[in-house]
């Protein structure tokens, strides 16, 4: 069996959606609590993964006062989900900082005793906004021109985690197979292509 502890933000506050209840692991001060959680699961002879994510455009600006981020800045009229706040586009320097934040969170997860990590790229989260042509309007190498560009941010995250923690520390990825309700969203053929690219990058599942 396997327990996966879901939706743990790698950044705070903009990396989470439910600020009063959602887990986040952006620094070592949370290690003791996560270690207790891991010990409780391991006591029943069960492995446990920590799911890492960044809420991206799902973050409520009304709570933090900070504008959410996405692959591209979209006006309200063009948001795939119009109830969300208008996000700003992340620049390439911020992308590299976020890659490191995912890798650092994975390293903390290993220190806490987790048996692996899962990178959540589904729903309206930050990574999904790169994978989805319904969200991604970029014109650089992270743009929607092809599957390689759309998945570049995710592949860089996975590669950095593997470089930092070694090939034997398991990394899985949660993908949206089909992005329902999003015009020009992810389709099954995209997801299959992403899976092959992720396998080459070293993803275990």
C-alpha positions as CSV (number, residue, x, y, z in Angstrom):
1,X,0.0,0.0,0.0
2,X,0.9,3.7,-0.1
3,X,-0.3,6.8,1.6
4,X,0.1,10.1,-0.2
5,X,-0.2,13.3,1.9
6,X,-1.8,15.7,-0.6
7,X,-1.4,19.3,-1.7
8,X,1.6,20.5,0.3
9,X,2.7,23.9,-0.9
10,X,6.3,24.5,-1.8
11,X,5.9,28.3,-1.4
12,X,3.9,30.5,1.0
13,X,1.6,32.3,0.8
14,X,1.0,32.2,-3.0
15,X,1.7,28.5,-3.3
16,X,-1.5,27.5,-1.4
17,X,-5.2,27.8,-1.9
18,X,-6.7,27.0,1.5
19,X,-4.5,29.1,3.9
20,X,-6.2,28.1,7.2
21,X,-5.9,24.4,6.7
22,X,-3.5,23.5,3.9
23,X,-0.1,22.1,4.5
24,X,3.1,23.8,3.3
25,X,6.7,23.0,3.6
26,X,8.8,26.0,2.5
27,X,11.3,25.8,5.3
28,X,12.8,23.5,7.9
29,X,10.6,24.7,10.8
30,X,7.9,22.2,9.7
31,X,10.2,19.2,9.8
32,X,9.3,18.0,13.3
33,X,5.6,17.9,12.5
34,X,6.1,16.1,9.2
35,X,8.5,13.6,10.9
36,X,5.7,12.8,13.5
37,X,3.3,12.2,10.6
38,X,5.8,9.9,8.8
39,X,6.5,7.9,11.9
40,X,2.7,7.4,12.5
41,X,2.3,5.9,9.0
42,X,5.5,3.9,9.2
43,X,4.3,2.4,12.4
44,X,1.7,0.5,10.4
45,X,4.4,-0.8,7.9
46,X,3.1,1.5,5.1
47,X,5.2,3.8,2.9
48,X,4.2,7.4,2.6
49,X,4.8,10.0,-0.1
50,X,4.5,13.8,0.2
51,X,2.6,15.5,-2.7
52,X,4.2,18.8,-3.7
53,X,2.4,21.6,-5.6
54,X,2.1,25.3,-6.1
55,X,-1.5,26.7,-6.4
56,X,-0.5,29.3,-9.0
57,X,-3.7,30.9,-10.5
58,X,-5.8,29.0,-7.9
59,X,-4.4,31.2,-5.1
60,X,-7.0,33.6,-3.7
61,X,-5.6,37.2,-3.8
62,X,-8.3,38.3,-1.4
63,X,-6.6,36.3,1.3
64,X,-3.0,37.3,0.9
65,X,-3.2,40.5,-1.0
66,X,-0.6,39.1,-3.4
67,X,-1.6,38.6,-7.1
68,X,-1.5,34.9,-8.1
69,X,0.9,33.7,-10.7
70,X,0.6,31.5,-13.9
71,X,2.4,30.7,-17.0
72,X,0.7,33.7,-18.7
73,X,-1.1,36.8,-17.6
74,X,-4.8,36.5,-18.6
75,X,-7.6,39.0,-18.3
76,X,-10.7,37.9,-16.5
77,X,-12.6,37.4,-19.8
78,X,-10.0,34.9,-21.0
79,X,-9.5,32.9,-17.8
80,X,-10.5,29.2,-18.3
81,X,-12.2,29.5,-14.9
82,X,-13.6,33.1,-14.6
83,X,-14.2,32.9,-10.8
84,X,-10.4,33.0,-10.3
85,X,-8.4,36.2,-9.8
86,X,-6.4,37.5,-12.8
87,X,-2.8,36.1,-12.6
88,X,0.4,37.7,-13.6
89,X,3.0,35.9,-15.7
90,X,6.1,34.4,-14.1
91,X,9.4,35.4,-15.6
92,X,12.2,33.0,-16.4
93,X,14.2,34.0,-13.3
94,X,11.1,33.2,-11.1
95,X,10.7,29.9,-13.0
96,X,14.2,28.8,-11.9
97,X,13.6,29.9,-8.4
98,X,10.4,27.8,-8.3
99,X,12.3,24.8,-9.7
100,X,14.6,25.1,-6.7
101,X,11.7,25.5,-4.3
102,X,10.2,22.2,-5.5
103,X,13.6,20.5,-5.2
104,X,14.2,22.0,-1.7
105,X,10.8,20.8,-0.5
106,X,11.5,17.4,-1.9
107,X,14.8,17.4,0.1
108,X,12.9,18.3,3.2
109,X,10.5,15.5,2.6
110,X,13.4,13.1,2.4
111,X,14.8,14.5,5.7
112,X,11.4,14.0,7.3
113,X,11.5,10.4,6.3
114,X,9.0,10.3,3.4
115,X,9.6,7.4,1.0
116,X,9.1,9.6,-2.1
117,X,7.3,12.6,-3.4
118,X,4.6,13.2,-5.9
119,X,4.5,16.4,-8.0
120,X,0.9,17.6,-8.5
121,X,0.5,19.2,-12.0
122,X,-3.3,18.8,-12.2
123,X,-6.3,21.1,-12.0
124,X,-5.8,24.9,-12.0
125,X,-2.3,24.7,-10.3
126,X,0.8,26.5,-11.5
127,X,2.4,23.7,-13.4
128,X,-0.8,22.9,-15.2
129,X,-0.9,26.5,-16.5
130,X,2.3,25.7,-18.4
131,X,1.1,22.3,-19.7
132,X,-2.3,23.6,-20.9
133,X,-2.5,25.6,-24.1
134,X,-5.8,26.9,-22.7
135,X,-3.7,28.8,-20.1
136,X,-0.2,29.1,-21.7
137,X,0.3,32.1,-24.1
138,X,4.0,32.4,-23.7
139,X,6.3,33.1,-26.6
140,X,9.6,31.8,-25.0
141,X,10.9,28.2,-24.6
142,X,8.2,27.6,-21.9
143,X,5.4,28.4,-24.4
144,X,2.7,26.2,-25.9
145,X,4.4,25.7,-29.3
146,X,5.0,21.9,-28.6
147,X,4.9,19.3,-25.8
148,X,8.5,19.8,-25.0
149,X,8.1,23.5,-24.4
150,X,4.8,23.0,-22.4
151,X,6.4,20.4,-20.2
152,X,9.8,22.1,-19.8
153,X,9.1,23.6,-16.4
154,X,7.8,20.3,-15.0
155,X,10.7,18.3,-16.5
156,X,13.2,20.8,-15.0
157,X,11.5,20.3,-11.6
158,X,11.8,16.5,-11.9
159,X,15.3,16.6,-13.1
160,X,16.4,18.9,-10.3
161,X,14.8,16.7,-7.7
162,X,16.6,13.7,-9.1
163,X,19.9,15.5,-9.3
164,X,19.6,16.7,-5.7
165,X,18.3,13.5,-4.1
166,X,19.6,10.8,-6.4
167,X,17.9,8.5,-8.9
168,X,16.8,6.0,-6.2
169,X,14.5,8.5,-4.4
170,X,11.1,7.9,-6.0
171,X,9.3,10.8,-7.8
172,X,5.9,10.4,-9.2
173,X,3.8,12.9,-11.1
174,X,0.0,13.5,-11.0
175,X,-1.2,14.5,-14.5
176,X,-4.5,15.6,-15.9
177,X,-5.4,13.1,-18.6
178,X,-8.0,15.4,-20.1
179,X,-8.7,19.0,-19.1
180,X,-12.5,19.2,-19.1
181,X,-14.2,22.5,-19.4
182,X,-11.2,24.4,-20.6
183,X,-11.2,25.6,-24.2
184,X,-8.1,24.3,-26.0
185,X,-7.1,22.4,-22.9
186,X,-5.1,19.3,-22.4
187,X,-6.3,16.2,-24.3
188,X,-5.4,12.6,-23.8
189,X,-2.8,12.6,-26.6
190,X,-1.0,15.4,-24.8
191,X,-1.0,13.6,-21.5
192,X,0.5,10.5,-23.1
193,X,3.2,12.6,-24.7
194,X,4.0,14.3,-21.3
195,X,4.2,10.8,-19.7
196,X,6.9,9.7,-22.2
197,X,8.9,13.0,-21.7
198,X,8.7,12.5,-17.9
199,X,9.8,9.0,-18.2
200,X,12.9,10.2,-20.0
201,X,13.5,12.7,-17.2
202,X,13.5,10.0,-14.6
203,X,10.0,9.9,-13.2
204,X,9.2,6.6,-11.5
205,X,5.4,6.7,-11.9
